[in-house]
């Protein structure tokens, strides 16, 4: 593992260090940015763990830069400024506890099913194993360039910038769009469109996926969305502790314990600063997902499940995306505050386990009898 770190402001130094970081694995030089995708493509667990160890080593080499950025935030009061942007973080954390409770059973049931597909028992999985599951290679054939571009355009999205060759994630990215904007409402609308990649109506009408494939794939995407949602809420709780202590061992323990427990896989403590791009960025991600769920629920209620094909619905979504104040959007949707229930409802209705009665029989559903 090699890195090169120029002098400069923390973010610039980190960007340069990550760009220059290389992991040498079996004689091949792999850029740091390409490691996650490369690890996910490895079927053999022993080999996957080998390269994953290289990723962890790379993180440790980058951690001095991450720590300098954290120190700079503290010195410049960025943490306090970020905290003041949210009305009551403590109250939000309590509300998120309810989200964690309400999503726990269905999440762990789905996690158990997908880990079983790659021969891993729950409690024995690492982040690398989830990356491998997330790849979803069993459905890649449905996301060829021509078919995908046409399906993206049917949702009123610009397909010209779609990066192809990444299977279902190419569909997710193409639907999201290339420049959603920096405000939460714009990001939420972008996320709402990206979630269409697991919407049975879009899969059937636009992508023309085979009917017998749709339930399993919708279940898979719902599981990935739930994993991301739970990871975001875990990051919120972790960040609330991160800034309260300057002791690195304790910060690492908070990360691996909180995020690992919430997602159900072992998290390397070396990653304790990797995903903290700015103070409380996890709160922004979670608010974006919650708002996307609320917007989607309202559009579906007004225009039906195929709202994405309705010009009036798409215009309404675009109007919401142009709004800069998240609270104004929430009020227009009829809520007093951000609510996690709409996005969780959307996810749960697409999980096979939820529709089939949940429990042991989940293992034998269509989604649980094929390789991911």
N, C-alpha and C positions, 0 to 999 in steps of 0.2 A: 504494500500500500504506500503510495506516495502522494504528497500534497504540496502545493505551493501557495503561500499566503502573502499577498502584497499588503503594504500599509494602506490605511484608508478608513473610512467610516465602517462600522461593523457589518451592515448589510452588504456593502460592496465587497468587503473582505470575505464574507461568507460565500457570496455568489462566485467569487473567483476561486476560492478554495474548493468548493463543490465542483466547479467546472474542471479544475485541474486534477482532482482526485482520481486515482486509477487503482483498481484492484487487479492484481496479477493472479490468475487462476488457471492452472494447468497450461502455463505458457502463454495464455491469452490476456491481453490488457483490456479490461472492461471499465469504461467510464462509470463513475459513481451514479450518475443520473440514469444509467441503463440497467443498474443492478436489480431493482425490484422486478422489472419486466422479465429480465433474464432468469432470475430465480424462479419466478412463477411458471416458466415454461419447462422446468425440469421435473420429469415424472418420478424418477427414483428419489426416494426420500433421503438416502444417505448422501447422494450428490447434491441435492437441494440444500441440505444442512451444511455441506462443505462451503458452498458459495455464500450461504447466509452468514456463516462465521466471518467471511471476508467483508460482508456488508457491515457487520458489527464492529470489526476492526477499523473500517473506514470511518464509522461514526466516532469512535474514540479518538481518531486522529483529527477529526473536525471539531470535537467538543471544546477545545480551548477557544476557538472562534465563537462558538455559540455562547460560551460563558462570558466572553468579553461583551457580546451584545446584551446579555442579560444585565451585566453590571452597568452598561451604558444606559439602559432603560431606567434602572434604579437612580442613577446619578442625575438623569434629566427629568425625573418624575413622570416618565411615560406611563408607568404602571398606574399611578394615581390618576393621571388624565384619562386613561382607558377605563378605569373603574368608574369614574364619574360620568361616563357616557351611558351607563346602564343604571336605571332607577334604583334597583335594590338587588345586588348580587346575592345576598344571603337569602332573600325571599325567593329569588329565581332558583337557587340551589335546592331549596325545600320543595319547590314545585317539580323540579327535575327528579327528585327522589321518587315521586309518584310515577313519572314516566319510566324510570328504571324498574319499578315494581310491576307495572302493567305490561311491560314488554319482556320481562325476564323469562317467563315460562315458555312462551312461543319462540323466543330467540334461541334458547338452549335446546329446544326440541329440534328446530331447524339446523342448528349448528351440529347437533349429534348426527343428523341424517347426512349432511354433506361431508363431515369428517369420515363417516363410515364408508362413503364411496371411494375414498382414497386410502382405506385401511388403517385409519387412525381413531383411537378411542378418545372420547371427550376427556379432557384433563391432561392429555399427552400432546396437545397440538401447540405449535409455535406460530408466530406471525407469518413466517414463510409458508406454512401449510395453508393459511387463509389466503395468501396471495395466489397460491396454486389453485385453490378452489375458485377464487374470484375470476380467474381467466375464462372459465366457462367455455372451453374449447369444443364441447359437444355440439354447440349451436353456431359455430363460426361460419358454417356453410350458408347460413341464411343472410349473412351480412356482406355479400359481395358488392363490389363498387357500384355496378349499375342498379341493382335492386335497391340498395341502401339509399343512393342519391335520390331515386324516384320517390321512395317512401318518406324521406326527409322533406322533400318539396311538397308532398301531399299534406304535411302538417304546417305548411306555410313558412318553412324555414329555408335558409340559404344553404345549399349543399356544396357550394363551390370550395369552401375551405375545409371540408371533411378530410381528416387523416385516415386513410384506409389501411387495412391489414391487421387491425387489432380486434377483430371479431365484434362481439356485441358492444364493446366499449367504443368502437368507431361509431356505432349507431348512437350511443349515449352522447358522445362529443358532438356529432353532427347536429343532433336535435338541440343541444344546448346553445350552439352558436359560438362564434369566435370571440366576440367582444360584448359580454353581457352588461358591462358597466360596473362602477365601483360601489354604487349604493345598494343596500340590502334588497329593496323591491325589485330592482333590475336583476340582481343575482337570483332572487327567488323565482322570478318568471323563467329565467334560464334553466334553473334546476327543475322546475315543473315540466318544461318541455323535454328535458333530458330524461325524466322519469317515464315518458311515453315509451321508451325502449322496452319496458316491461308491462305496458298496458295492452291487455288482450284485444281491445278494439283497434289500436294502431297496428298491432302485429298481424291481425287478420285482414283488415281492409287496406292498409298501406303497404306493409312489408310482404303480405300474402304468405305468411308462414303456414305450414301445414297444420290443420286444426288439432291433430293429436299431439303436436309438439307444444302448442301454446300453453296449456296448464303447467307443464313442467318448467318451461322457460320463465313464465311469469312468476312462478314460485321462487325460482333461482334469483331473479332480479330483486324480488321483494326481500329475500334473505340478505342480499348484499346491501340493500338500502337500510335494513334494520341494523346490520353490523355497523355501517357508517354512522347511523344515528346514535347508537349506543356508545360508539367510540367518541363522538363529539360530546355527549353529555359527561362521559368519563373525563375527558380533557378539561371540561369546565371545572369539575370538582378538583382535579389535579392542579390546575392553574391557581385556584383559590388558595391552595396550600404552598405552591411553588414560591410565590412572592412573599410569603410570611417567614421564610427561613433562608438563611444564607449558607446552610450546611449542605454541601453536595451529597454526602451519603444519604441524608434524609430526603432530599429532593429525588434522588434516584429511586429510593424505596417507595416514595409516594407514587411515582410514575408507574413502576412495574406492578405495584400492588393494586392501585385504583383502576388503571386502564386494563391490566391483565384480568382482574376479577370481573369487570363489567363486560369485557368482550369474550371471556372464556378461553383465552389462549395466552401462553407465556409471552410476556413482552420484555425485550432486553432493556435493562436499565441504561444501557449506552444511548438509547434513543430518547432520553428524558427531556432534551431540548430541541430535538430535530424538527418536530411538528409545531413548535411555538414560533410562528413567523412574526407575530407582533403581540403585544400584551392583550390577553383575552380574545385572541382571534377565534378561539373555540366558541365563544359566545356568539360571535357574528355568524359562524357556520351553522350553529344550532338555530338561531333566529331565522336564518335564510331557509332552512329546511322546514321549520314550523310554518313560516309564511307561505312557502310553496304549497304545502299541504292545504292550508286554508284557502288559497286562491283556487287550487284545483278542485276542491270540494264545492266552492261557490259556482265555478264555471260548469261543472258537471250537473249541479242542481238546476241551473238556469238553461243550459243548452244541451244537456244530455251527455252520455259517456263519450260521444264522438265530437265533443266541443272543439277539438283541435282542427276539425275539418270545416268549422263554421266561421265564416268571415267576421260576423259580428262578435263572436266570442274571442277570436284572435285580436280584433281591434281593442276589445276591452282589456285583454291581457297586456297589450302594448301600452295602453294608457296607464295601467298600474305600474308597469316597468319604468315609465317616465317620471313617476312620483319620487321625490327624494326623501320624504319623511315616512318612515316605517309605521309610526303610530297612526298617521292619516290613512294609510292603506288598511291597517287593521280595523280602524273605525268604519271605513267604507264597506268592509266585509261583514260588519255587524258584530265585531268582537270588542270587548273592553280592553283586552290585553292579548299578547301572543299566546297561542294555545297549541300544545303538542298533539292534542287528540285527533285532529283531522289527518295529519300525516300518518299517525299510527293506525288509524282506521283504514286508510288507503292501503298500507302495507299488509295489514292482517287479512283483508279480503282477498288478497292474491296469493296467500300462502296456502298450499295444499293441506297442510296439517290443520289449519284453522277450518277449512271447508269440510274436512273429512272426519272431524271429531277429535283430533289431537290425541297424541299418546303413542303407544307402541306401534299401532298400524301405520304411522307415518313412515316407518322404515320401508314399507312395501309399496308405497305410492310410486307412480311413474317417475317422479323426480328422484326417488331413492333407489331406482333400479338401473341407473345408467351412469356412465363415467362423466364427470364434469370436466 
